[in-house]
């Protein structure tokens, strides 16, 4: 029993209270003039403590964390819905809103859903939870159960997800058909541009925040990869993996893939038809991820290994797994966001090499020079 208790402490100690919040950098929530007295200020406490206290308070749904000129935690009873508060720019502050109040999708059965949908899947208006008409029921709204107004909720853990009693005397209750977060936003290719809100892995483990280094240390710090949208603890694909993934909050599992559906139109197109206007054949732009030319040897003239071969070098870049990367024959490509197109070489003693004989596109060099001159 002592061992079990110890293990429980170890496994739960790594969960950050910030996992419950969605961060908006350089923003603050300003209450309307008539409810400014609902703001609670807690000076001098850490960001983690600010989040923890907010989750423990039934009155707190968001907080602004001011870090200049001094640390001030500001607990707020609303999120930025424009009815009671406005989101405004403030470079000295970050805004954290509880995910359950701002996301428009559900995780699992949606028992923690606190959104504002108030109509059922058939379009019927929901009955107020405090009302017993036209349908009598056993539920009583409280500060902790989330039964507000006539918003869809799932107080009994119904497998159908959030539901409500309807104002139609002929229909007692009905599902609100709120989408699962894993289905709300689909992915194309390997999901490198996925910006959805799934924050659990395929086995149900909660994701670690990208801006934290525990329980797993990693290189993907949001400020170093601004183009990867490493927001909160949402699944992302910053390293060109087969699908979006995340570091987990489980100390025994560093990272795991996430269960996100692929877009239907992706399956209906053949790989050869997935052609983008940004593709180039005679030169490359940026890092050359869209280069689709036929150069098939390295800068020093070493022939490239075929992408569909595993000799002389074994590798994970199978053409069928990375259908959008143009891994045809043995042409130079950049499937992982390296500095330029490259390939595995046909020499066993040299694994990879760049194909720097491929020139940068003139318009790309010109654009870079314009940016540098500003």
Secondary structure, DSSP 4 states (H G I P E B T S, - for coil): -HHHHHHHHHHHHT--GGGGEEEEEEEEEEE-GGGGGG-EEEET--HHHHHHHHHH-TT-SEEEEE-SSS-EEEEESS-S-SSSEEEEEEEEEEEEEEHHHH-SSBSTT-TT------B-TTSPBBPPTT--SSS--S----TTT---TT--B-TT--TT-SEEEBS-TT--EEE--PPBHHHHS-B-TT-TT------B-TTSPBBPPTT--SSS--S--GGG-GGG---TT--B-TT--SS-EEEBS-TT--EEE---PBPHHHHHS-GGG---TT-BSSSB-TTSTTB-----B-TT-PBBPPTT--SS---S--TTTTGGGT--TT--B-TT--SS-EEEBS-TT--EEE-TTSPBPHHHHHHHHHHHH-
